[in-house]
Amino acid sequence: MSTMTQHVRTIRSLALVAFAVAALPAEAGEGFVNPLQSLTLYDFLLAILNSVVFIMFPVIVLMLVYTGFLFVSAQGKPEKLSTARKVFIWTLIGGLVILGSKALALAIQATVEAL
C-alpha cells in the first residue's frame, strides 16, 4: 500500500471521528452544536474571506519588501532587473486579487441589501 493511500485513509478516519464527536450533543437535549458560529452561508463565506485577507495582507507586504530587495541587489543587471519586475508585477496582481475580492464581496453585499 502506498504512502498516499495510507495518508488518505488516516485523514478519512480522523474526519469520521471529528464528525462523530461534533454530532454529539453538548448537553442533554441540545442537539447539534454549530462549531462555525455562522448562522448563514453568507456569514460563513465572509469569515473565510476575512481570514484570507488577514493572512495574505502581511504576505503581500513581505513580498513587496522582497521585491525591493531584488531591485536593489540587481545592481543594473538586465536579467536580474527582469526577474525583479516580474516578481513585482505578480505581487501587485496577487494583492489586487486578494483585496479586490474583499471589495467585490462588499459591493455585492451593498447591492443585495439595497434591494
C-alpha positions as CSV (number, residue, x, y, z in Angstrom):
1,M,0.0,0.0,0.0
2,S,1.4,3.4,-1.0
3,T,2.1,6.2,1.5
4,M,-0.5,8.4,-0.2
5,T,-3.2,5.7,0.3
6,Q,-2.3,5.4,4.0
7,H,-2.5,9.2,4.4
8,V,-5.9,9.3,2.7
9,R,-7.2,6.6,5.0
10,T,-5.8,8.3,8.1
11,I,-7.5,11.6,7.1
12,R,-10.8,9.8,6.4
13,S,-10.6,8.2,9.8
14,L,-9.9,11.4,11.6
15,A,-12.6,13.2,9.7
16,L,-15.1,10.5,10.6
17,V,-14.1,10.7,14.3
18,A,-14.4,14.5,14.2
19,F,-17.8,14.4,12.6
20,A,-19.0,11.8,15.2
21,V,-17.7,14.0,18.1
22,A,-19.3,17.1,16.6
23,A,-22.6,15.4,16.3
24,L,-22.7,14.6,20.0
25,P,-24.9,17.0,21.8
26,A,-23.1,19.4,24.1
27,E,-25.7,18.9,26.8
28,A,-28.7,16.6,27.1
29,G,-31.5,17.6,24.7
30,E,-29.5,20.3,23.0
31,G,-28.9,18.6,19.6
32,F,-26.2,19.5,17.2
33,V,-23.8,22.3,18.0
34,N,-22.6,24.6,15.2
35,P,-18.8,24.7,15.5
36,L,-18.5,27.5,13.0
37,Q,-20.7,30.0,14.8
38,S,-22.1,31.1,11.5
39,L,-25.8,31.3,11.0
40,T,-25.9,31.7,7.3
41,L,-23.8,30.8,4.3
42,Y,-23.0,34.5,3.7
43,D,-21.6,34.8,7.3
44,F,-19.5,31.6,6.7
45,L,-18.1,32.8,3.4
46,L,-17.4,36.3,4.8
47,A,-15.5,34.7,7.7
48,I,-13.4,32.7,5.2
49,L,-12.7,35.8,3.1
50,N,-11.8,37.9,6.1
51,S,-9.4,35.2,7.3
52,V,-7.7,35.0,3.8
53,V,-7.3,38.8,3.7
54,F,-6.0,38.8,7.3
55,I,-3.4,36.2,6.5
56,M,-2.4,37.4,3.0
57,F,-2.0,41.1,3.7
58,P,1.3,40.6,5.6
59,V,2.4,38.2,2.9
60,I,1.8,40.9,0.3
61,V,3.8,43.4,2.3
62,L,6.7,41.0,2.7
63,M,6.6,40.2,-1.0
64,L,6.9,44.0,-1.7
65,V,9.8,44.2,0.6
66,Y,11.4,41.2,-1.1
67,T,10.8,42.8,-4.5
68,G,12.6,46.0,-3.3
69,F,15.5,43.8,-2.2
70,L,15.6,42.2,-5.7
71,F,15.7,45.6,-7.4
72,V,18.5,46.8,-5.1
73,S,20.5,43.6,-5.4
74,A,20.1,43.6,-9.3
75,Q,22.7,46.4,-9.5
76,G,21.7,47.2,-13.0
77,K,22.0,43.7,-14.4
78,P,19.2,43.3,-17.1
79,E,18.3,39.7,-16.3
80,K,18.0,40.3,-12.5
81,L,16.0,43.5,-13.2
82,S,13.7,41.5,-15.4
83,T,13.2,38.9,-12.6
84,A,12.6,41.7,-10.1
85,R,10.0,43.3,-12.4
86,K,8.2,40.0,-12.9
87,V,8.1,39.4,-9.1
88,F,6.8,43.0,-8.6
89,I,4.1,42.6,-11.2
90,W,2.9,39.3,-9.9
91,T,2.9,40.6,-6.3
92,L,0.7,43.5,-7.4
93,I,-1.6,41.2,-9.3
94,G,-1.9,38.9,-6.2
95,G,-2.5,41.9,-3.9
96,L,-5.2,43.2,-6.3
97,V,-6.9,39.9,-6.5
98,I,-7.0,39.4,-2.7
99,L,-8.1,43.0,-1.8
100,G,-10.3,43.1,-4.9
101,S,-12.2,40.0,-3.8
102,K,-13.0,41.8,-0.5
103,A,-14.1,44.9,-2.3
104,L,-16.3,42.8,-4.7
105,A,-17.9,41.0,-1.7
106,L,-18.7,44.3,0.0
107,A,-20.1,45.7,-3.3
108,I,-22.3,42.6,-3.7
109,Q,-23.5,42.8,-0.1
110,A,-24.4,46.5,-0.5
111,T,-26.3,45.8,-3.7
112,V,-28.3,42.9,-2.2
113,E,-29.1,44.9,0.9
114,A,-30.3,47.8,-1.2
115,L,-32.9,45.5,-3.0
